[in-house]
Amino acid sequence: MNALLLVLLLADPQPPFRVPLPATLPPHPRVFATAADLARVRRDLAAGDAYTIATVAALRGRGLAALEVAPEPAATSPTASHFSAAAACAEAWAVTGEAPFAAAGGRLLRAIAVGYPKLTTTPSHGRVSTNGTLTEGPLAVQAAGAYDLLYDQLNAADRELIERDLLRLMALECGHKCTHANSSNWRSWALTILAACGFATGDRALIDEALNGVWEPQRKLYLYGVVQQLQHSFFGDGIHWERSVGYTYYTASALQWVLLAAANSGIDLWATPVPSLLGPFEGSAPHEEYGPPGSRRLSSWLLAPYYLSFADGSVEQYGDSGTSALQYHPIYELAYARDPDPRYAWLLHRERQEQRRGLAGWDLWQPAGQSSGEVVPGGREGQALRLRTGEQARVAAVQRFQAPADRPVEVSGWVKLLAAGGAAAHLRLNSGDQALYTPSLRTAGDWQPVRVTLPPAANARPGDQRTWTLHVFLEGGAGEALWDALQVSCPGSVVTVANLSFDAAPSDGRRATFFDLLHAVREVPAGRFDLRQDSAMGLAGEHRNGASLFPVGGFALLRANPADPAAPAVQVAYGPYGSGHDHPDRLHLTVYGAGRILAADAGSWGYDKPDHVTWARQTVAHNTVVLDELSQQPQGSSSGVFVGERGDQRVFGELRCWHPGKQFQVLRTTCTTAYPNTLLDRTVAVAAPYVVDVMRVRSPGEHCVDLPLNALGSLTIETPTTPLTTPLTALGYRHWTAVRRATPPAGVVRGRFDSGSARLHLWLWHPGDGELLLAQTPAKGAPRSVLLSRQRAAAATFVTVLEPSPGAATVQQVNCLQTAGGLRLEIRHAAGEDALTLPEAVAGRIEWERQPAGGGEMERAQAAPQPAH
C-alpha cells in the first residue's frame, strides 16, 4: 500500500503549497496522547488533584465495563462495540498502569484485526458500518488511539497484524478510496482516518495525504488534504463551504483529531499561515470561491459562528443544520491551548460554569424557550437535578452509555413534579432508530418512580455492546421537576453511567473524559466576546457597529443593538450554493427580536424523514421568493435529499449595498441564478424599533410570484379572510393546514404573529391586485404560521415593515409611496418619524432620516452601492 500511495503522490499535478513532514516521528505514544501528557496526569494524581482523581476513576470504571467484551478470536465480525471497548481499555491502562486493561485492549485489537479483512467494503466506504466513512472515522480514532497507547505492550507479530490488517486497510478502503474527494465533511472524516492510521503506524504516505492531499489518476481528481481544505473549503471569511453552522461543528469533530495528531508529531497546523488558493489547479473542487490573497488560519473558521449569532447566542439553522445556538466544541480546548484568544476563553468559561453546576457527566439540552437545569439540595438521597421550563420550552439532561446488547437492561428513576403548566416529565432512551419512554408525569405531587426496560438487540451475541442515549426530560409547557436516584442495571454486568444520583462531583468544569484530562487547560479566565466590539473575520469578513458581513460565504447580519437581546436584528443568506446540504433559499430573511429568532429557516428535519424533502428542502419553507410554486434552483422539481448544482450550473447571490451604521444599517443583495432570466432584489434595513424588507422581482414574462414569511406562533391580520377551498398540491405548500385567503384593497395591511410572550408585528404594503394566504405550517416544537403575499406579474414588489416586541407595537403608522425612481417609506413610531428612500436602480443610493419625537436635530444616513465586480 505504501508503494501505491507513493506512486500516486509523485505521478501527477500538485497544488502549490505543502506542509513539510518531519524527518522522523516521535516514539509512541504520539497520536492523541504523548508521554508528557501522561506524565502530567501521574503528577496530578500524586498531588491529589480532585479533578484528575475523579476522571481517572471514571476512565477506570469504563475500562472495567469494557473487560466484559470478549470477542471470539478467529471468527469475530468486528462491531463498533469492540472498537470502543479497546479504546476504553487502552485509556484505562494509560492512566492506571493496571495490567488487565493492557491485556484486554491487546486482545480486542488482535481480534478486530483478524476479523476486519473479512468484512466487505460498502459503497459508502465503510466496513464496520454501512454508513461508510462518516462512522468509520470515529472507529479509526479509537483503534489508532488504542494501538498507540498499547504499542509497547504488544509483541512484534501483534503489531504487524494490527497495522497490516486493520489500520492500513482501514486507511485505504475507508479513507483514501472514499468517493468524496475535496471539500465535504465526508472528506474531512476520510482525512481523520488517514491521519489516525498514518501517525499510529508511522506510514508517511498516509500522513502526507492527510495533510497535503494526493492526486488520484483514475478519477483525475486531487484528493484534498487539510491544507487544501484550509485553502479552499474554508472561505476567506471563515465560512465553511457547506454554509451550515451544524456542519461547521461536525467538520471540526473530524479535523480536531488530525490537528492534534499532527501537533504531537511537531507539525503545527494551528500556527502555519496557509496561503489562499487564488485560482483552480488541476483536479480541484468545482466551486469557485478562491482568494482573496493572504494567509489563512484556523481561527477564522472557528470564530465565524460567533459572528453568525444573535444577541442571545442563537444561530439560524441554515440548510441542513440542526444547530440552534453558538455552542461549546472540544476543538476550542485545543485552540485555546495554542492561542489564548479571549473569545475562546469566553466560550470555554461559559461551558465550565455550566459543568460546575453539578451536571458532571451530563449535557444540558435547551433547544428553545426559557429553560434551565441545575443540581440543588432536596433530593430523595441527597442532591437532585432541577429542570425548569417556560412556555413552549423543552429541556433535558443527556448522556450516552453502553450496555450489553444481548440482555434486557432496566432504566429507572424518581421524579417529583413541583409545578405543571402543561409540562411533562419522563425519561427517553434512544438507540439508532429505536426510542423508548417511561410514562410521563403531568401532575404536581410527591416523588414517583418511573422505569423502562431496554430489550435485547436482534441477533446480539454475548459480549456485544449497544450504545444508548439517555434523556432526562421536562417538556410541553411551563413546569418544574426534580429528578434523583436514576439507575441503569443489567444482571451480571457493569453498566457505567456517570452521576446518576446527581451528586456534586469534584470538577473544575472540565469533563471526565480522556480528551479533557489530557488537552483541556486547567484554568480558563472569563474571557470576553462582545458583539459591540469591531472585528475582522479572516481575510474578507467584517464586523462593524454590531453588523456582520461574510462576503464570500454570503451571509449578512444587521443588529439594531448587539448588547440588547430584545433589540431587532435580521440575517440575509445570499451567497453561493453550498453543496447538497444547502437549501434552495437565496436571499432568505431571518428576523430576530424580543429575545429569540421569530421568523426562521426550516432547518433540517432528518434525512430519513419524508418532510425533510417535501417541506424543509422547499423554498416556500423559507422566507424568500417562490416562482410558480416551484422551488429555486438547483432543487426545482427534484425530490432529491441532497440536490446540488449540476454541471456548470451555479446558484449564488451578489452583494449590492452594505452600510453598517450606528443608527441605521442596510443591506441590498440580488440573485439572477435562482430562476432563469429572473432578478431577485432584496433590500433589508434595521433602525430600532423596526425592520424594513423590500423584495423586488423582475422577469420578462408573467409569473405567480410568492413571498412567504414563516414565523413562530399564530397569525392574525386586520382584513377579512375566507377559507381556501382549493387544495394546495405543490411541494411544500401541500403541508399547510387551516389555509385562509384575503384580497384586501390597495394599502397597508396590519398583522401579528403571537408566540407566547413574543410578538412579531407587521405592516404589509399591498398593491391591490394580488392576494394573501395565511396558514399553519409544519413545526418542531413551537407552532408556526405563514403569511404569503402573492402577485401575478412580470414585475412584483413586496414591502414589509416588521417590529419584534414582547408587547404592543411602538410603530404607529406606515406609508409607502411610489416615486419616479423607486419607493419612499414613511414610518411614524414612538421615538420619531422616519423616511427611507429606496431606489429601483441597483446602483442607486439608499437614504434614511429620522426626526426625533419632541424635536431635536435630524438624524441622517446614506448608503452607497457596492463597487462593481
N, C-alpha and C positions, 0 to 999 in steps of 0.2 A: 504494500500500500504506500510506503514512503516513496518508492520509486515512481509510482503512478502520479502522486501529487507533485513530486519534484519536476516531472516532465511537463505537467500542466502549468506549473509555475513559470518555467523557463521558456515555454514554446511560443507564447503569444503576447499581444499588447498588454502593457501595464499602465495604470494611472500614474500621474506624475509625482506623487508623494507617497513615501512608505516609512513606516516606523522601523528602525533597526532592531534586530534581536540581539540579546547579549551573547557573548561567545560561549558562555556556559550557564547552566541553570543552577540555582542553589540546591542544596540537599533537601530531601524530604524531612518534615512536611513543608510544602511550599505552595500548595494550590489555594486553599481558602483559609489556611492557618499556617503559622510559622512557629519555629522553635521558640522564638522570642515571645510570641503571643502566649504560648502555653506556659512558659517560664513565669510570665507576669501573673497568670492565673494561680500558679502554685504559690507565688509570693503573697498574693492577696488572701489565699486560703490560710497560709501560715500566720498572716497578720490579723486574722479573724474578721475580715470584711464581710458584713452581713449579706450584701447582695451576692457576692461570689459564693458564699456558703449555701445560700438558698438555691442559686441557679445550678451549682454542681449537684445538689441533692435532686433537683428536678431532672437533670440530664441522667443521673444515675437511675432514677425511677423509670425513665423511658427506656434506658438500657435493660433494666430488669424485665420489663414487659417484652422487649424485643428478643430476649433469650428464649422465649417460648416458640419463636418462629423457627421451625426446623424443617427445611425442605428436604425432599428425598434426593440424595446427591446426584444420581445419574439420570433420573427421569424427570427432573424438575422442569416445568414450564414456568419461567420466572414471572412474577407479578409485581405490581408496584409495592405491595406489602413487603416483599423480600428486599427491595432496594431501601425502603425507609428503615427497615429493621437493621440492615447492615450499617446504615449511617448512624442510627441510634447507638448501636454497639460501639462503633468506632469513636464517636464523640464521648461516650461514657468512659471508654478506655483512655482517651486523651486527657480527660480531666481527673480521673481517679487512679489510673495505672493498675486497675484490677484485672488480672489475667483472664478470667472467664469472659470478659467483654471482648478482648482481643481474639480469643479463640473462636467465639461465636461469630464475630464480624468476619474473620477469615473464612470460616466455614460457609457463611452465607455468600460471600463474594465468589468462592470457588464454585458453589452450586449454581449461582447465577451464570457464571462464565461457561459452565458445562451446558446449561440449557439454552443460553441466548442464541447460539448459531442455529439451533433447531427451529427457531421462530421464523415466521415469514414476514418480510418487509411489506407493509401495506402501501397502497398507492399514495397515501399522505405521509409516507416515510416514517412510520413508527414500527416498532417490533413488539414492544410490550403492550402498547395501546394502539387501538385503531384510530385515535385522534392524531396520531402522527408526531411530527417534530415538536409541536407545542407541548405535548405531555411527555414526550421522551426527554425534553430538555431538563426538567426538574429531576428526572431519574439519573441523567448523566451527572448532574451536580452531586447527587447523593452517592453514586457509585465512585466517581472520581475523588470526591472528598474522603470517602471511607478508605479507598485504596491508598490515598496519600497519607492518611493518619496511621494506617496499619502497615505501611510499606516495610518497616524494619522488623515486623513480627511475622512476615511471610517468607517462605523459602523461595529459592530461585525458580523452581518449577511452578509454584503458585503464581509468582509474578508474571512469568511468561504466559501462562494460561489466561490470567485476568486481562493482561494487556492485549494479547492477540485476539481472544475470542469474545471479549466484552468491550473494552474501551476503544480499541482501534476500529472494531467492526461497527460499534455504535456511531463513531465519528464519521465513518464512510457512508453507511447506509442511511442514517437519520440526520446527519449534518451536511456533509458535502453533497449528497445526492438530492437533498430537499429541492423541490421544484420552484420554490420561492427564492429568487436569486439575489435581490438587491435591497429594496427599501422597506419591505414589510416587516411586521413583528415576527412572522414566521422565520425570516432570515436572521433576525436577532436571536431567536431561540436556537437556530442552527449554529450560530456563532458561539453560543453558550456551550453547546455540545462539543464543538471543535476545540474550544479553549479549555474546557474542563478536562477532556480526554487528552488533549495535547500536552498541557502542563503536567498532568499526572504521569503520563508515560515518558515525557521528555521528547516527544515527536515534534521536531522543529517545523516540518511541513504543515502539520495541523495547526501549530501555533501561528505560523505565518499566514495561513489562510484566515484564521480567526481575526487576526489584527489587520492584515493588509489586503485580504481578498485573493482571488486567484482566477485566472482565465479558464473558461470551460469550453474547449473547442467543439464538442459535439453540439452544444446549444448555441455556440457563438455568443456567449454572454460572459460578462465579468461578474463573478460571484462576490458581492460586496463583503468586505471586512468591516471592522469597527471604524477604521479610518474613513472609508467611503461613506458609511452611514453618517459620520460626523460631517463630512464634506457636502453631502447631497441630501440625505434623508432627514436631517435636522436642518431646517431652513436658517437663513441668516438672521432671522428674528427670534429663533428658538422654538418655533412651532414644528412639531413632528409631522412628517409627510402625511400621515393618516388623519390629521386635523381633529383628533379626538383626545380629550384630557384622559379618558379612561385608558386609551391605548398608549398614551404617553407613559402612564404609570406601568402598564403591562409590559411595554418595551423595557422600561427601567428594571423590571423584575428579572428580565433576562440579562441585560448588559451589565448589571451590577456584579455578576459573577465573573464576567470577562475582565472588567476593570480591576476587580480585586485580585484575581489570579495573575494578571499582568503586573500589577504593582508589586506583588510578593516576589516576582522574579526580576524586579528592577526596571520595568517598563511603565513609566508614569504617564498614562494617557490623560490624567487629570490636568497635568501642568503642560502637556505638549501642545503648542499652538499649531493647529492643523489648518493649512491654507485652504480657502474656499476653492471649489471647482468652478471655473469661470466659463466652462462650456463642456459639451459632451465628449467622452472618449469612447473608443470602440467597445461596445458591449455594455455601456452604462444604462441605467434605468431610463425609461422613456419620458418621465416627467421633466419639465424644462426649467425648474426653479434653480438656476445656477447663480453663483455670486451672492451678494456683492463682494468685491475684493476685500481681503483681510483674513486674519486668522480666527478660526472658530474654537470655542472652548465648551466643555460640557456644561458650564454654569448657565449659559443662555437657555439651554434645553430644560434644565432643572428649575430655573426660575420663571420660565414662561407661564406655568399655571398660576403663579402668584398674581400676575397682572391680567389674567383672564377671569379673576374672581371679582365678585361684587363686595360691597362694604361688609356684608355679614359672613363672607367667606364662601358663599355658594358659587358654583360654576354651572354654566349651561351645559346640558348633555347633548352636545352636537354629535351628529352621526350615530355611530353605534356605541357611544359612550354610556356607561352606566354610572359614572362618577358624578356626584351632585355637589361636591364641595372640595375645596383645597384641602388636601389631606397629607398625613404623615406617610412616608415610604422609607424602608430601610436604606435606600440608596442615599438619603440625606445624611445618614450616620457616616457613611464613607466620605461624602462630600465635605461635611463639616470638619472631619478629622484632618482633611488636607487643606481646607480653605475655611477659616473661621468667620465666614460671612455672617453678619448679624441677622440676615433674613433666614438662613439655615437654622441658626440658633433659636430664633423666634418660633419656628415650626417644631423643632425638637423639644424645646422647653414646654410648649403648649401640650405636646403629646405626653411628656413625662409628668406634667401636672395631672393629666387625666389618669395616668397609671398610678400615681401616688394616692389617688382616692381610694385605693384598696381593690381595684379591679385587676390586680395582678393575675395574669393568665387569661384574661378576657379582653375582647374588643367591644367597644360600645358602638352600636349601630343606630344612627339617628338620621333617617333619610329625609325627613321633612317636618316642619312644625316645631313647636316648643316642647322639648323633652329633655330628660336628664336621667342619669344613673350614677349612684354613689353608694359606698358602704357606710352604714350607720349602725349605732347600737340598737338593741331591741329585737334581735333575732331569737329563734327558739333555743339556739345553742350558743349564742354569743352575738357576733356581728350578723348583719343581714344586708342584702342588696336591695336598695330602694330605687324603684323605677317610677318616674313621673311623666305624664303626657298631658298636653293641652289639646285643644280642638283639632281634629283631623291629623293627629300626630301619632307616630309609632316610635318605639324604642326597644332595643334588645341587647342583652349581653350575649356575645357569641364566642365560641371557640371550637376548634376541631380536635378530634381524638380518634384513636384507632382501637378497635375491639375485635375479638375473634369473629370470623365470618361464618364459622361452622356451627355456632351455638347461639341460642337466644341470649339477648342482653337486656337487662331491665334498667330503665332510667326513671328515677323518681325524685320528688322534691316536695317542699312545703311552701305554700303561698298564703299570704294574708292580704286581702284587698281592703285598703284603708278608705278609698273613695272611688266611686264608679260613676262616671258621667258618660256611660256608653262604652267604657274601656273593658277589654277582656284580657285576662292573664292566663298564659299557657306556655307549655314547652313545645318546641318544634324540633324535629330531628330530620336531617336530610342526608341521603347518600345517593349520589348520582341523580336520577330522576325520581327516586322514591322519597316521599315525605310522610312522616308520622307525627301525630299530635296527641298531647294529653287533652282531656276535657278542659274547656275554657271556664274560668271562674269569672262571673259577671256581677255578683252581689257582694257588697261590703260585709265583712264579718271577721271571725276569728281564723286562726291558722287551719288550713285544709290540705290534705295530701293529694298529690296528683302523680300518676305513673303511666308509663307506656312500655311495651315490650318490643324490642327490635328483633325481627325474625331472622333466622339464618339465611345466608345468601344461597341461591340455587347453585348446586354443584360445588359448593365450597368443601375444601379438604382440611383436615386437621393442620393447624399452623397458619392457614390463610388469615389475613387481617383485612378489615374493611374500615374505611375512613368515614366518619360521621361528623356532621356539623350540628352542634347543639345551640339552639337559640332559646334564651330565657326572655319571654315576650310580654309586653304590655302594648296593646294597640286597639284601634277602633274608636277612640274618643278620649275625652279628658278623664284622668284617673290617677291613682297612686297605689302601688303594691309593694309589699316586702316579699323577698324570696330568701330561703335559707335551706340548709341541710340537703343539698342535692346529692344523689348517689347514682353511680353507674356500676352495676355489678354483673358478673358472669361467673357461675360456679367453676372453680378450678382454674381461674385465670386472674391475672392482674391487669386491670384496665386503668391507665393513667390519665386522669383529667385534672387540670390544675384548679385549686382553690374552690372546691365545691361547697364549702361552708362559708365562703366569702369572708373568711378571717383576714384581718390586716396582715399582709405579707411583708417581710423585710425587703423593701425595694426602694431604690432611689429614682425610680421611674423607668429604668431600663427593663426590658423584657427578659424573662427567664429562658433564654434561648442560647444556643452555642454561638450564633452570629453576634448577638448583642454582647455576650460575655467577652468576645474577642475584639469586636470592632466598634462598639458604641462608646463614645467618650464618656468618662465617668461623670464629669460635671459640665453642665451646659448653662451659660448665663441666659437671662430673659431674652436677650437679643432684641431686634426691632424690625418690624415690617409695617410701613405706613404708606397707604396709597396717596397721601398728600405729598410725599417726597418724590421729586422728579428722578427719572432714571432712564437709562438706555437698556434695551433688551437685545443682546447680541450686537450684530453689526448694523442692523436695519431697524429694529424696533424702537419705539419712543413712548415714554410715559411722561406726560406734562399736565400740570394743573388737574391731576386726577383722571385724565383721559389717557387711554392706552391704544396704541396703533401697532399692529403686526402687519406690515405692508406686503410681506412675502406670503405668509400663511393666509392673509386676507381676513383678519378679524379687527374690529374696532370697538372700543367701549367708551361711552360718554357717561360721566358721573357728575351730577349736579353738586354733590358734596361728598367726597370719598370718605370723610370722617363720620358721616351720619348714616347708620344702617337703614333709616327710614326714607332717606332722600331718593328722588327718582334717578334712574340710570337705565341705559339701553346698551345692547350689543348688536352689531350687524355682522353677519358672516357673508363675505363676498368673494373669497379667494378661490384658488384652483381646486378642482375636484380631487379629493384625497383618497383614492383607491376605493375598493368595494366596501370599505367601512364608512364612507361618506354617504350622505343622503342628497336627493335632488332638491336643494333648498337655497340656491343662490339668492342673495340679498335677504335672507331670513332675518327677522327682527325679534329680539328678546327684550321684554320690558321688566324692569325690577323696581320695587318701591315698597314702602310700608314694611320693610324688613325681610322681604322674600322675593323670589322670582315669581311674577304674576302671569306673564304671557311667555310661553316657553316652547322649545323644540319638543318633538315627540320622544326623542331619545331612543334607546334600544329596548325592544320587547322580548329579546331572546330569539336566537336564530332558528330554533326548532318550533317556535310558536307561529301559527298562521297569521296572526295580527301583525307580526313584525313586517311582513311583506305587504299585506293588504291595507295596513294602516300606517305604521311608523315610517315605512320607506316611501310613502306617497307625499307629494308636495303639499297636498291640501292639509296634511297633519302639521304643517309648518306655517310660519307667518310670512308668506311671500306669494308671488303671483302664480296662478294656475291658468293655463290657456286651454280652453275647450275641454275642461275636466280631465286633462291628460298631464301626467307629471312631467317635470322638467327633464331634460337630458342629463345623464345618459339613461335614466330609468325608463322614461317614456311609458310604453305599454307593457314593458317587461315585468314578469312576476319573479324575477331572479332575486336571490337573497343578497348576493354580493356583486351587483352590477357595477362595472367600471367603464371608463372610456374605451371605445373600440377604435382600433386602427389609428388614424391621425386625428381622431376626434379630441377636442379639448374643450372643457367647460370651465369657465372662470369669469370672475367679475373684475372690474378695474376701479381704482380709487380716483375720484374726480375732485373732491374738495375735502379738506381736513383742517378744522380750526378748533384747537383745544384751549379755548379761552377760560378765564376765571369765572365770568358771569354767564357766558353763553358759549356752548360747544355745538359744533355742527359737522356732519359728515355727509358726503354725497358719493354714491357708487353707482356704476352702471354694469349691465351684463347684456351681451348680444349673442351669447352661445347657449343659453338655456333652452331657447326655442328658435327655430330657423327664421331668419330675417326679422327678428323682433328685438326691440330695445326695451330693457327693463331699467328704470332710472329711479333710484330711491334717495331721498334726502331726509335725514333724521337730525333733529336738533333737541337739545336739552337746555332749559333755563328754568330753574326752580320757580314754581312747583310743578311744571308741566313738561311733557314731551310732545314734539310735533313730528308727524310722519307724513311724508308726501311721496306717493308712488305714482310714477308716470309709465305708461305702456304705449309703445308706438310700433305699429305693424302695417305693412302695405295693404292688408285685407282685413275684413271684419272678423272678429273672433268673440267667443264668450270669454270674457276676462274676469277672473275671480281673484279677490284679495281676502283671504281668511285671517281673522285674528283669533287664535286659540289661546284661551286663558283659563285660570283656575276659577272654580265656583259657578254659581248660577248667573244667568244673563237676563237682564230686562232692558227694554228700550222704550222711550216715550213716544211711541207711534203705534197705531193698531197693527196687529198681526193676525194671520189666519193659518190654520194647519195646512201643511203641504200634502196634498193627496196623491201626487205622482211619486212613486218610489224612486229613490236615487240609486243608480246601479253602478256608477263608475267606481274604480278602485279608490279606496279612501272614503269617498262620500257615502258608500253603502253602509259604513259603520255608524253614521249619525242616527240618533233617535230623537223623538219629540221635535221633529223639524217644523218650523213655522216660517211664514213668508210675510214680508212687508213691502209695500210700494209707496213710500211717503212722497210728498211733493218736494220740489227743489228747496233746499235749505239745509240747516244743520239739525241733525238728529242726535238727541242725547241718550246715553245708555250707561249701564254699570254692570260690572262683574262683581259679585259678592262671594268672598271665600273666608268664612269665619270673621275675624277682626280686620281683614284686609279687603280693600275695595279698589277697583280699577275703574275710574270714571272716564267716560269717553264722549267726545263731540265729533260726529262724523259728518263731513260735508257731503250731501247727497245731490247729484246733479239733476235729479228728477226723472230721468229716462232709464233708470236701472231698477234693481230690486235688492232687498236684503234677505238673507236666510239666517235663521237662528236655530241652533241645535245643541243637544248634548253629545259629547264625543267620548271615545274610549278613555279610560283613566286608570292609572295605577296609584291607588291611594285616594287623594282628594278629588272630588268631582271636577269635571272640566266642561266648558262650553265653547262654542264658536260663534262669532258674528262674521258672516261672509258678505262682502259687498260685491255685487255683480253688475257689469256693464257689457253690453254687446256693441262693439265698435272697433274701428281700426286704431283709434287713439282714445285712451282712457286715463283719467286722473283721479286718484283717491287721496283725500286729505283727512287726517285724523289727528285730533288733539287728545292726549291721554294724561290723566292725573292719578297716580297711585296715592292712596290715602287710607289711614285707619278709620276715618270718619267722613264727614261731609266734605264736598269739594270746595276748594277755595277759588277755582276758576269760576267766574260769574257769567261770562259771555264770550262767544267765539263768532267772528265774522270772517268769511272767505270771499275775497273779491278777485275776479279775473281781470288782469290788466293786459295791455298790448304785449308786454314782454314776459308775462308769467302769472304769478299769484302774489297777492298781498293778504296776509293773515293778521287780524286784529284780535288780541286776546286781553280781556279785562279780568283781573284777579285781585285778591286781597292785597297784594304787595304793589300793585300798579297797573299800568296799561302798556301793553307791548305791541309792537308792529314788526312783522317779519316779511321781508321781500324775497321771493323765491323765483329766480328767473327760469324760463323754459330752457334757454340755451345752456348746454353743459358747461360752456366756458364762461358763463355769467358769474357775477359777484353776488353772494348772499349777504343781506344786510339785516340787522336786528337793532331795535332800540326800545328802551323802557323809560317811561315817565313814572317815577316812584309815586305811590299814593301819598297824598299830603304835600306834594311839591318836592322840590329838590332838583338837583342837576340831572339832566337827561343822561342815561347810560346808553352807549352805542358800541356796536361791534360790526366788523366787516370780515367776510371770509372769501378769500380769493381762490380761484380754481387751481388745481394742481398743475404744474408744468406738464406739457405733453410729453409722452414717452416716445 
